Amino acid sequence: MATNEVFNEHNECFHDCPTVYDFLRLTDEMVKTIIDLDEELIRWRQALIKYLPPEWGEGLRQDILNNTSRDFEGEPAYDLYVKLVCGGRDPQQEDSRIERIQRLVKGTDETSITYL
């Protein structure tokens, strides 16, 4: 079955099938939680850098994004969520999120631990 056929099949069920609706609602909450946890991890890594020996701090600075969540694009269930709930815009790839991550890495975001 082609991807579009799968989407059309699920799209018809989206409003009539509580299980699909619940799955998408749960997925939405999980994605929001993943995004929040990623940002918090980056905040604390950035804050920790100043307390480490210079060589360790530089290593952490270079690896600050290491082992944060992976991109789920291409996973059929995630792609269905993005299409039906997010209007085709992947919340993990939104420009505003990427810009915020870049500010967090630099410690210049207003939500950074050491920002003031």
N, C-alpha and C positions, 0 to 999 in steps of 0.2 A: 504494500500500500504506500503510495507517495505521501510525502510530508503534508502537502496541502490537503489531501483527502483525510488524513488523520486530524488535522486542525479543524476542518469542516465538520467532521464527525463529532469531535469534542465540543466545538462551538455550539452545535445544536443542543448538546447535553448540558452545557454550562449553566443555563438558567433553569433547566428542568430536573437536574440531577443533584440532589444535596451532597452526595459523596464527592463529585467533582468540585462543587462550590467549596466544600469544606477543605478539600485538598489544596485548592488555590488560595484560600484564606490562610491556611496553615503555612503554605509555602511563602506567602507574602510576609507573614510574621517572622518566619525563619530568616528570610533574606534581610529584613530590617535589623534583626538581631545580629546577624553576621556582619553587616556593615557597621553597626554600632561597636561591636567587639573589635573589629579590625581597627577602627579609629582609636579606640581606647588603648589597644596594644601599642599603636604607633605613638600616642601621646606619652605613655609611660616609658617606652624605649627612648624617646627623645629626652625626657626628663632625666633619665638614668645616665645619659652620656656624660654629663658634667661631673659625675661622681666617680667615674672610672679612670684608671690610668690612661694617659693620652693615646697609647697604641690600641688599647681595648675600646676606648671611646670612638676612635676612628674606625675600627672594625665594625662596631655596632652601627655607626653612622652609615657605613657602606651597605650593611645588611639589614637596615631598619625595616624594610618591607619583606624580608625573608620569612617564609612560613606563615604569611597572612593567608586569608582564604583564597581559594583558586577561583577561576572564572568558570562558570557552569554553562556558558554558551555552547550550543551543540548537543547538550543533553536534551532528549525529546521532552521530558517532563518540564524542565526549566524553560525551554523554548515555548512550550504551550503556556506556561505561567506568564512569560514576558508578553506574548501575543494577546492573551485574553485579559490579563489584569493590568498590565503596564502599557498597553497600547503599542507594543512593539519596541519600546525603549527599555533597554536593559538597565535596571537601577544600579548595577555594579559598574556600569560604564558611562554613566551620565557625566557630562562635562563639569557640573558643579561639584560632584563627588571627587573627581580626579583633581580638580583645583584645590579642594579642601585637603585631600591627602598630601598634595605637594606642600601646602602650608604647614600641615602637621609635621611632616618630615623635617622641615626647616625650623619648626618651633615658632612660627609666626602667625598661626591661626589663633583667633581670640579664645578658642577652647583649649589651647595648648596648656599643659600643666605649668610651664615656666613663663607663660605670656603675661606680661604686666609692665 
